[in-house]
Amino acid sequence: MSEEIKNEEAIENSEEVAVEAESDLETKYKELEDKYIRAYADFENTKKRLEKEKQMAIDYTNEKFAKEMLPIIDSLELALAHSGEESEASKLREGVSLTLDNLIKTFERNGIKQIPVDGVFDPEMHEAIMQSASDDVEDGHIVATLQKGYMFKERVIRPALVNVCKKQ
């Protein structure tokens, strides 16, 4: 009988060992599953971020070109502002005006637009060059525009240079 008891004890011990081993395996499986889920989520997040960065790089490839074109618009606007209404100059003025309009329309078709300069000063879009008191304008509002600013899509490529009202 003692052999039967030994066999039963051995069976019970082997069953306990099997249950413990199964429990350990389940714990290890859950740990590995959790690591896998986290790694997969991290991979997906990285993939989405890289896709977004790639799309932004594609969208903003012409930003440098746009910045270099802005002084041309400024020069054309100055030429129009300083040309008189003389008969010879009127044809030149008309040509410059048409060229400027064409350039501005081309910019707008390609996502480059002028920053609005009416209303409240916005430090993200405007650069305050000077401050002056004005009875016509509220405190913190733009009094005058010294240089137009432009945006490419949603990014400021050149802030508008403005004069801001400061009540004393």
Secondary structure as UniProt FT lines:
FT   HELIX           2..59
FT   TURN            60..62
FT   HELIX           63..82
FT   HELIX           87..109
FT   TURN            110..111
FT   STRAND          112..114
FT   TURN            123..125
FT   STRAND          126..132
FT   TURN            139..140
FT   STRAND          141..147
FT   STRAND          150..152
FT   TURN            153..154
FT   STRAND          155..158
FT   STRAND          160..165
//
